[in-house]
Amino acid sequence: MKKVALVTGAYQGIGRATCERLMAQDFHVIMADIQSCEYLAADYRTKGFSATNMRLDLAKSSIFPAIANSIEQQFGKLDVLINNAAILPDMGQHPSDLAEAVYRHVLEVNQIGPFLLTKALVPLLKKAPSARIVNVSSQVAQLAQLSDMNSPIKDDVCAAYQASKIGVNGNTVLFAKELEPLGIKVNSYCPGWVDTAMNTEELPDYGEEVRPKTPYEGADTAIWLATLDSNGPTASFFTDRDALNW
């Protein structure tokens, strides 16, 4: 039986690239997004891959038990959960600039939603022989650099997004501690600078030697963490497969 992976934010960018790379490794991939992935999943099936689609709004946690039930009915287990979906509506906004509604919505989608979705899916992850959870985070939420007034990314400010990704890292270590005795590994990673729709501003041209990654490249560490063997790390934070300080 194929391993089954659920990828959130699967419609485009890093999420879609992650789906493609998992399918290439013979996973069945459940493509989950607030936008419909129906035609994408159908197209992948015509190409010989194994994919289904699911509508998922991370701000509506009331649907999570039904999602878990649907996966259980179809597959009986879940081998990999990749919490990739996120929003970034507050680029350049300091904490005192933020509207309360924006702050609450970003936390709901980026941190609380993934926490509750993971919680709902833990029983299915426990049914897989070596389940893996991968949380997509960001170095702009890394406390080690946020507290460094000389950090090269000191001026990269998006207060709601950064706070939500600090929460994502918290999700990672909390679930990792709980699930470690069962052999389930939980890690965070930062994809780095990737050319996706989340980058709303025109990307600077630094020449070919310094360029944003493609989504396919940005998904590399996610695939590595999703397929770790029993000796692999847990409760850790990575970029380009290298460990970061929290």
N, C-alpha and C positions, 0 to 999 in steps of 0.2 A: 504493500500500500504506500502511495506517495506521502511524503511529508506535506503538511498543510501549514501555510503561512497566511496571516492576516496583516495587510499593510494599509495603514491609514494615510490619507492624503495621496491616494494612488493615481489621481487623475492626470497629474502632470509633474514635471520637474524631477526631484530626487525620488519621490515616491514612486512614480511610474518607472523610472530607471531601476529602482530596487526590485519592483515586481518583475521586470524583464530579466534581471540577473538571477533572481530566484527561479523563475520558470526555466531558464537555461540550465539550472542545476536540478531539474526534474521535480521541483516543488509544484504542488497545486497552490495557486495564489488566489486569495480572496481580496479583490481590489475594492477597498472601502473609501468613500469620499462623500462629501456633501453634494458634489456634482455627480451625475450619473456616469458610471464607468461601463454601462451595459454594452455599448458598441465597441469599446476597447477590448473588453473581455471576449466578446464574440469574434473580433478580428484575430486575437491571439489564438483562439481555438481553431480557426481556419488555418493557422500556420503550424498547427500540431502541438501547441502548448496547452497546459491545463489551467484554466482560469474561470472564476466566477466573479460576480460583482455584488456590491452591497451599498445601499445608501446609508451614510453615517454622518450625523450632526453631533459633534462632541459636546455641544452645549445642551443636549437633550439626553441626560443620563437615564431617563425613564425607559428608553428603548434598549438599554444595554442587556437586561436579562433576556429579552426576546432575541437579540443578536446571538447571545451565548447559546440559547436553546436551538436556534436555527443551525448553528455550526455543529452542535452536538448531534442533532438529528441527521445531518448530512455526512459528517465525518467521524464523529465519536471522540474527537480529540483535537488539540491545536498544538502544533510543534513549535511555531515561531510567531511571536507578536512583535511587530515593528510599529512603534508609536511615532510616526513621522509628521502627521498633520499639525500645522500651526499657522497662526496669523501674525502679521507684523504691521499694525496700523499706526504705530507711534514713533517712527523713525525721527530722531532729532529732538524728541520730547523728554525733558527732565522731569523728575517726580512732581515738582510744583506746577508743571505745565499740563499735567494729565487731567482729563475729565474723569470723574469717578466711574461713569458708565463704561468708558473705554477700558479703564484699568480692570474693572470687574469682568468684562467680556473676554479680554485677553487671557486672564487667569482661568476663566471657565473653559475656554477652548484649548489652551496650551498646556495647562497643568492639572486642573481638577478633572476635566473630561478624561484625559489619559489615565489618571489615577483610578477613577471609578470604572473605566473600561477594563483596565488590567485586573482590578478586583473581581469584576464579573467573569473574566475569562480564566482566572487562576484554576478553578476546578477542571477545566478542559486542558490546561497546560500540564496539570498534574497527571493527566491520563497519557501523556506522551512520554516516551522513554528518556528523552534528553532535551527538554524544552528550553527555549532561549527567548529572552525579552530584550529588545533593543530600543532605547529611547533616544530620539534625536534631540540634541541639546545645542549649545553654542559656546564658543570661547568668550563671547561678550557677556556671558553670565558666569564666567569663572571667577570665583571669589578671590583667588590669588592675584588676578590682574585687576579686578575691580577695586581692590584696596591699594593698588600700586599707583601712586600719583605720577609716576614716570612711565607708565605702560604706553606702548606705541599705539594702543587702541583706546586710550583714555577718553578720547572725544567721540567715540562711537557710542552714542547714547540713544536708548529706546527703552525707557524705564519700565513700562509694563511688560514688554517682551522679555527684558532681562530678568525681571522678578519672576516671571512665569518659568523661565528656563532654570533659574536657581531652584524653583519648586520641582521641576522635572528631575534635576539631579538628586533632590531629596527623595522623590519617588523611587529612583533607581536604588539608592542604598537601603531604603526601608524594605522594599520587596526583595532585594538580594539577600538581606539578613534572614528574612522569613523563609525564603525558598531554598537557600543554600543546602540545608540538610537533605533536600529531595533531589539534588543534582541539577536544579534549574538555575541557569546563569542569567544575571540581569546586569546590563551595562549601558552607559551613555556614550554618545560620540558626537563630535562636532564635524560636520562635513567640510568645513572651511569655506572659502570664497567660491561659490558656485553660481554660474550664470543661469538663474531661474526667474520665474515671474515674481518672486518675492523681492528681487532687486528692482525697485520701481524707478530708480534714477539711472541715467545713462552710465554705463560702466566706463571707467577711465581706460585709456589705451597706454599700457606700460611697455608695449612691445611684446613680441612672441615669447620672450624668455620669462615674462611675468604676466600671467593671464588667469582669468577665472577658470575653475574646473568645469568640465561638462557635467551634467547630471549623472551620467554613467560613472564618471570618476568620483563624484561626490558620494555615490552609493557604495563605494568599495568597502569602507570600514563597516558599514551596516551588514554587508554580506559576510564579511569575515566574522563578525560577532554573532550573526545568526547561525553560523555553521561551526562554532567552536567545538573542539573535542572535549573530553572530560577533564583534561588538564588545563583548559583555558581559564582566563580570569573571570571574576565576578565582582560586582560592587566597584567598578572602575570606570574611568572617563578617558576617552581616546580621541585623537585626531590622526588621520593617516596611519592608523594602526599603532601609533605611539601613545604611551600613557601620559596623561596630563594630571596636574594637581587640581583638586577641586577648587 
